[in-house]
Amino acid sequence: MKQQTNQITEGVIWKQLLLFFFPILFGTFFQQLYNTVDAVIVGNFVGKEALAAVGGPASTIINLLVGFFVGLSSGAGVIISQYFGSREKERLESAVHTSVALAVVGGAVMMVLGLLTTTISLRLLNTPEDIMPPSVTYMRIYFTGMIPSMVYNMGAAILRAIGDSKKPFYFLMAACLTNIVLDLLFVLGFGMGVTGVAIATVLSQVVSAILTMYVLMRTTDIYRVTLSKIRFQAQMLRSILTIGLPAGLQSAMYSISNLVIQAAINSYGTDTVAAWTAYGKVDSFFWMTVNAFGIAVTTFAGQNFGAGKVDRIKKSVRICLMMAAGTCVFFSFVILTFGHIILRLFTQDPVVIEICMGMIRIVTPTYITYICIEILSGACRGCGDSFYPMIITCFGVCALRIIWIALSSALFPSVGAVCLSYPITWTVTSTLFILYYRRGKWLRHAGTRMVYMQE
């Protein structure tokens, strides 16, 4: 335990950040890879309608529910990292088992909710009729795998919270390889189309869940999971939800605003939906990198806050911001320069590619305006302050983006106007986060929260 704690609370910050960051990045890369493989296979061997069905409205709705739970699980990760940093063994054990119980129950609730609302949610997003049947099929199959998906996400949050970002990477790598093999078998071998892609995705999630639980149940460390101890413990559940619920709502707000954007995109037809799907796959490599920085700084902040090392938290935030800024410049250059080539992995349709390049030219150069949102909110959340970051996100991302879409649709409707919602809202929200962080209220709120946890 001492060695694990020292890696984050005592080592050279930039080195330890990178050692923790890269397994998260590679793990997220494999997670995105098997989603991207789905798009590549259906886009090239089934058609643009299948591409739009797998990555368009269905994907946006799924991301809303899954994103909410992943945000919720971050509350568990924060609590566990703080107890790990302060070496509180009994509370750490309680947090771990309550978290696993939350994953199982949360997955079951989302499975039922998703199955019951599939058709109506797609209708509300103005899903084009030619992609409605495959979208319904994809979503219904996907939602049957919500319990293993949530178990993996919670298990990964537990492992990362105690400083182990390598094992979640290995599990995602195994899931990715499983998904690729099954995609090829079901789509190319059996001709199952969208149905085959959905089944392959669910089975790959089962693989990652089994591997995660195996490691958590076999470890001899204090975060070991024992099946007979998996239950809700009221006080610990309240602590997890106090941090995780605002984080989940913050994630949901991103998804809600994206639902509004998806509805606007859908109104321009299947070619535009396919282009937006293809751009989302290219764009995802940037998002997974910045998200990995956010997870890394959240764990660093949590363990160092538990150890009482505030100056180290602030230094890790500065270093993480510089790393993320350099990453933004790199991705902007690569996507702008090689966008046409990359897009041909997903579709050969020249109309779809040209629409997509228009999206790239608007959004990609502004990536750097987003990083403060991810890094600063991650640091605040790691210290236990997730409510005020949620409020900032609610206004800066969700409300402002919806207002922009409504006004632009009425005054100057175009795909370009829809895309502009991203840099505009990123700039405003980043500015708000910088002001909040510099005033230091996040640390006072976190201190109050820590006193409550120790009562």
N, C-alpha and C positions, 0 to 999 in steps of 0.2 A: 504493500500500500504506500509506503514511504517513497519508493522509487517512482510509482505512478504519479504521486502528488508533486514530487520534485520536478518532473518533466514540465509541468505547467507553471508551478508557483516559484520555482527556483532557478530554472535554466535561462540561457540567453534567449531573450524574447523572440527575435526574428527567426532564429534557428528552430525553436520549439513550435512557433506558429507554422512554419513551413512543413515541419515533420508531421504536425497534426493536420495541416491543410491538405497536403497532397493525397493522402488516402481518401479523405472526404471527396476531393475533386475527382479522383479516378473512380471512386464508387458511384458518384453522381453521373460521371461520364458513361459508365456502363448502364446505369438506369436510363439515361437519355438514349443510349445506343439501342437498347432493345425496343424503345418506343420509336426511334428513328428507323430501325430495321422494319418495323410494321409498316411505316409510311413508304419506305423504299420498295418493299415487296408489293404492296397493294397498288401503289402508284404506277409501277412499271408493268405488273403482270395482271392486274385486275381492271384498273382504269381510274380516271380522275374522280369519278363519283365515289368510288371506294376510298380514295385518298381523302376526300372531303368528309366522308362519313367517319373515318377513324380519327382524323385529326381536327375536325371542325367543331360544330356545336357539341357533339358527344364528349369530346375531350375537354371542352370548356366546363361543362357541367360536372364531369368527373373530378376535375381539378378543384372545383368549388368545395365539394364534400371532402375529398382527400386532403386538400390544403388546410381545411378547418381542423381536421383531426391532427395533422402533422404539427400545426401551431399549438394545439392543445397538448400534444405530447412534449412540446418544448418546455411546458411548465414542469413536467416530470423531470426533464433533463436538467433544468435550472436547479430544482430542489435537490436532486441527487448530486449534482456537481458541487453545490454549496456544502452539503453534508459530507461529501467526500473530502473537500478541501479543509473542513474543520474536524474531520475524523470522528464523526458521530455515528457509530456503528449501528445502534438499534434503530435510529431514525432512518438511516440509509436503507436498512432491510425493510422497514415498513413502507418506505417510498417506492422501492422496487416492486414489491408484490401488489401494492395498490395500483401501480402503473400498468402492470400486466393485466390485472382485472379490468381496468379501464379500456385497454386495447381490445379485449375480447367482447365486452359489452358494446363499446363504441362501434366496432366492426359489424356486429349483428344489427344494430340500429340503422347504420348507414346502408347495409344490404337491403333491409326491408324498405327503407325510405326510397332508395334508388330504384328498386323494382316497381314500386307503386307509382312513381312520378315520372318515369322515363318519357312516355309519350307526351304528356302535357307540358313538360319542361322543354322538350324539343319544339313543340308548337309555339310556345311563348318566345322562342328565339328566332322565329320566322325561318325555320329550317326549310330549305328548298325541297319540293316534293320528290325530286328524283333521287335525293339522298336520304329521305326519311326512313324507308324500310331498313337499309343496312345500318343506319345510325341507331335505330331501336334495337336491332339484333346485337350490335356491338356493346351497347350500354347494358343490356339485360344480362348478357354473359359476364361482362366485366364485374358487375355488382355482386355476382355470386361469389366472387373471390375477395370480398372486402375484409373478412376476418383475418385470413393469413396476411393480407396487405397491411392491416393495422398492427398485427402482432410483430411483423418485421420492423415497421416504422418505430414502434415503441421500443423494441429490443435494441435497435440501432441507436436510438436516443439515449438509452441506458448505458450502452457501451461507450458512446462518445462522451457522455457526461463524466465517466471515470477516467477518461483520457485515452481510450482505445478506439482509434478511428480506422485501424487496419482491418479488423474482422468484418465490420459492415461492408467494406470494400470487397473483400473476398466473397462474401455472400452475394453481393450484387453481380459480381463477375460470373459466379456460377449461374445465377438467375438469367443473366444476359445470354450466356452460351446456350442454356436450355431453351430460351425463347427463340433464338436464331434457328436452332435445329428444328424445333417444332413448327416455326413459321414456314420453313422450307418444306417440311413434310406435309403439313396440312394444306398450304396454299398451292405450292407447285406440284406436290405429289398427289394429293387427294382432291385438289380443285375446290377447296371449301371456302375460298374468298374471305370476306370479312369475318365470318363465323370462325374460321380456322385461326385467324389472327387473334381474336378475342380469347379463344380457348387456350392458345399458346401463352398469352399474357397471364391468364389466371394460373395456369400450371407453374409458370416460372415464379410467380409470387408465392405459391405453396412451397417451392424449393427454398426460397430465401427465408421464409418463416420457420421452416423445420430446422434449418442450419442455425438460425439465430437462437431459437429456444434450446437447441442441443448444447450450444456453448454456454448459455446462461445457466442451464441446469447442471452442467458438468464442472463448472469452475469451482475451485476451493476457496475463492476470495469471498469477502463479506457481501458482495452483491449477488450471490448465488440465488437462483430461483428454485423454490421447492413447491411442487404442485399443490400440496395440502395447505400452503400458506397464502395462496393466491385468493385474495378477498379485498373488499373495500374496507379501509380503516378511515372512519369519518373525518378525524382531524387532518390526517394526511391528505385525503381527497380534497378537502377544502383548501389546503395549502397549494396543491397542484393546480386546482381550478382557478384559484385567485391569480396565479401567474399565467396559466395556460389558456384560460378562457379569453382574456383580452388578446393574447397572441393568436389564438384560433380565429377570433373575430377580425383581427388585422389581416390575416391571410384570406379570410372570406371576403373582406372588402376589396382586396385586389381582384379576387375571382368575380365578385359581383360587377365591378367596373368592367372586367373583361367580358362578362356576359353581355353587358350593354354594348360594348364594342363589337362582339361577335354578332349580335342581332343587327347592328348597323352594317357590318360586312356582309351578312347573309342577304340583305336586301339588294345587293349588287350582282347576285347570281352565282352559279356554281363555279365559274372560272375564278372569280374573286375569292370565293371560299377556299378553293384548292390552292390559290396563290398564298392566302393567309396561312393555311396549314403548312405549306412548304417553308414559308418564311419563319413560322414558329419553330420548325425543326432546326433551321439554321441559327436562329436567335437563341435557341435553348442552350447552345454551348457557352454563350456569354452568361446566361442566367445561372447555369449550374456552377460556374466559376465564382461569381459574386456570392451566390448562396453558400458555397463552401467557405468563403471568407466570413460570412455572417455566422455560420455554425461554429467556426473556429473561435471567433472573438467572443461568442456567447459562452462557450465552455471556459475560455481563458478568464473572462470576467467573473463567471460563477465560482470557479475554484479559488481565484485570488481574492474575491470578496469574502468567501468563507474563511480564508486564511488571514483576512484583515490587511491585504496589500493593495490599497487604493491607488497609489502612485504607479504600481505595475499595471493596473487596469488601464489607466490613462495612456501609458506608454504603448501598450499593446494596441490600443485603438489608433494611435497616430501611425504606427508601423503598418497596421492592416490597411488603413486608408491609402497610404503610399503604394502598397502592393496592388491594391484594387485599381487605383488610378492607372498604373502602368499596364495592367491587364486590359482595361477599357480601351486604351489607345491601340494596343495590339489587335484586339478583336475588331475594332472599327476599321482599321487598315485592311485586315485580311478579308472581311466580308465585303467591303466596298470594292476591293481590287479583284477578288476572285468569285464574286457572287454568282455570275452567270454560269461558271463552271460547277460550283457547288450545287446549284439548283437543279442541274441536269441529273443529279443522283435521284431526285424525287419525281421529276416529270420531264418529258420531251416536248410538251405542248408549248409552242412559242408565245401564245397569248398569255398563258399562265405565268411563264417566266418573266415576260415584260411587265405585267402587273406587279409581280413580286419585287422586281428590281426597283420599281417606283417606291414601294414600301421601304425597301432597304435604304434608299437615298435619303429618306426623311428621318427614320428612327435611328439607324446605326451610328451616325456621327455624334449623337447626343447621349451615348451610353454613360459617359462620365458624370452626367448630371444625376444619375441614380445612386451612386455608390454610398453616399452619406446616409441614405435611407436604410440600407441594409446593414451597414457597419455600426452606425450609432444606435439604431433600434436594437440590434443584437447585443451590444454592450449594456444598454439599459436593462434589457430583459434578463441578461445573465446575472445582473445584480438584484433581480427581483422586481424591477419597475417595468411593468408591461401595460399598465392602464393608460398612462399619458401618451406613450408611443402609439397606442391604438387610436386615441383621439386625434392625434396629428395625422395619422394615416387616413382616418375616416374623412377628415376635411380635405386634406391635400391630394389624396389619390381618388378616393371613391366619389365624394360629393362633387368636387371640382371637375372630375373627368365626365361624370354624368351630365353636368351642366354644359360642358363644352360640346359633348355629342349632341345634346338637344338643340343648342344654339346653331352649331355648324350644320346640322341636318336641315334646319329651317332656312338658314341664310345662304350658305354656300355648300350644298351637299356634294361630297366627293370622297373617294377613298383616301386621298391625301389629307383631307381635313380630319378624317377619323384617325389617321396615323399621328397627326400633330398632337393629339391628346396626350400621348406618352411624354415627349420632351417637356411640354408645358407643365403637366402635373408633377413630373419628376423634379423640375427646377423649384417649383413652389414648395413641395414637401421636403426636399433636401434643405432648403433655406430654413424652414421651421425646425427641423431636427438639429441643425447647427446651432440655432439660437437657444433651443431647449438644453442641449448638451453643454454649451458654454456657460449657461447660467447655473449649472450644477444642481438643479432641483432633482434630477434623476437619482443622485447619490443620497440626498436627504430622504426621498421616498423609499429608496432601497434600504436605508438604515432603519426606518420605521418598520418595514416589512420583516427584516431580520429579527428584530425584537419580538414581533408577533410569532414568528416560527419557533423561537426558543422558549416560549411560554409553555 
